[in-house]
Amino acid sequence: MFPQHIIARKRDGHALTRDEIVAFVRGATDGSWADYQLSAMLMAIVWRGMTPQETAFYTEAMMHSGVVADLSSLKVPKADKHSTGGVGDKVSLHLAPMIAACGVAVPMISGRGLGHTGGTLDKLEAIPGFRVNLPLDAYRAQLEQIGLALIGQTADLAPADKKLYALRDVTATVESIPLICGSILSKKLAEGIDVLVLDVKFGRGAFMKDKAKARELAQALVSVATAMGKPTRAVLTAMDEPLGGTVGNALEVMESIECLRGHGPADLMEVTFALGEQMLLLAKVVATKDEARAKLEASLASGAALEKFRAMVAAQGGETRVVDEPVRLPQAKFKEALAATQAGFVTEVDAMGVALAALRLGAGRAKAEDKIDHAVGVSALVKVGERVAVGAPLGVVHANDASALAEAKAMLAKAIVVGERATAPGRLVEEILG
């Protein structure tokens, strides 16, 4: 199977066979296809699309391009959650220990942030000493011991995805639903999970701005994963304003610890509970949504979820004192509030605008090789519908550079709009599919 023949068939609109798709993915894994051939194939897929059958073949080939973790030694259900990325989305940090405290193992392989969206691994690395790079045997042992592990992708898991994603990022071929399905599901299904819940976001701060497009992605993900034998549900959630009150790595860890102490912001906990309920229902440890909600709330009230988080931090080499003393997390040199210049009601907190302000401070990466400053970001963000007086803080900017501080404050001022009339915040949890 010559690469150029397979590329031409897709370019001309034909549905590829399983063998042709396997040849493409193998070519990305072993280097037998040149980068320009892989890039041409990716563009042909973007241009011509893939049938559901092709997408399933592609996802399966990607998953089997490396090792598929065997977690059969765990005698409890294994569930994971994946978000398509948002602003202030620190849900995994506290949801995973909540689920583990409910008797369901959470083998979670997460990613890093790029562009305006934050990454779970970057947030975890704000904890001094925390190791995200665990080999599969240590990952398995930790799951057996505490039922919880949050790690980065290993070289053994879905290696084709690492190669193809790097090419997609620089060839304008990221926004293809079949390619997104293959990228997300190949890693998730290689983790050794039994069930999967997806948080598919839409809105100004989401990867998918359009709700209809986000729903199309959600349906495709659920369909492919289910066809591959993994019960899956997708929760469509809005991402027009940041989730919670913080954006920035150490700041978001602090907020997640507050969630585990039972003091999480209402919007953040609404999304957390919505996803957690579906995880417990799919894992069949509860029969009803109400029972799932009660179990999750009990994990917080009893302190069991917080202790799972502490155990995970300890197991992965992190400084456990941050759990009780979050001020031990990285702190920025400058902290300045942005004051409201008029009285009224907050009518807009543009998630993208806030994310770009945090990016200017160094909380994220414009390029994959950029270093992150874990201390910087924005905290105490106001929410849509909130009433403010002149001079009241709209948010606090944390910076380690004076010029970045000034620029970020100006960007934040444009992102937050105060008007005369109250605006009700939009619905956060839109729909559940699957």
Summary of the structure (lengths in Angstrom):
residues: 434
radius of gyration: 21.6
end to end distance: 37.0
largest distance: 69.0
contacts: 1609
relative contact order: 0.14
helix: 47%
strand: 16%
